[in-house]
Amino acid sequence: MKDIALDDRELIGRYLKGDHSSLEVLIRRHQHRVFGYILMMVKNKELADDLFQDTFIKVINTLRSGTYNEEGKFLQWVMRISHNLIIDHFRKSNRIPVFESNKDEFDIFDTLNIADASIEEKMVTEQIHRDLKKLIELLPEEQKEVLYMRHYARMSFKDIADATDVSINTALGRMRYALINMRKLISEKNIILTP
């Protein structure tokens, strides 16, 4: 499909002119990051599916209404929408998220490419990923969220601050404490993170 080579802004422009396949390309391009973030936050695949669909319904409605302000940051805008929908969900259900591990659910580390490694290297890398995932789950929610947005969604600290409705300094501080806490946990649990 030739639309794949177009950037997000060009795809949005084509969609607004009636080319619905351009929206499909946009969704496919960003679905792993957006869905992975939502699932990491809610830890329930069915709920994550619903929130993912709600996110893109809101995206479509905003695009159609003509109120989308193109600043070249489509993914960050979509992540903010998903973040707000997650917060709304937890406010409505009057509870905070509970993070549990489930083998059948999406694993963010599944998206990392280890295809060229030997079987032994793959096994070691997979073990490192499992260890890291367990450590990340031990972090406070705000730190976990910033760590995910920065390293897995590849968002800038400004975009993280905007998405989480905090100052850049707060976002940076949360990341700093997340890294400090990760180092402490690695040391305490005597985990080796090199293949």
Secondary structure, 3 states (H helix, E strand, C coil): CHHHHCCHHHHHHHHHCCCHHHHHHHHHHHHHHHHHHHHHHHCCHHHHHHHHHHHHHHHHHHHHHCCCCCCCCHHHHHHHHHHHHHHHHHHHHCCCCCCCCCCCCCCHHHHCCCCCCCHHHHHHHHHHHHHHHHHHHCCCHHHHHHHHHHHCCCCCHHHHHHHHCCCHHHHHHHHHHHHHHHHHHHHHCCCCCCC
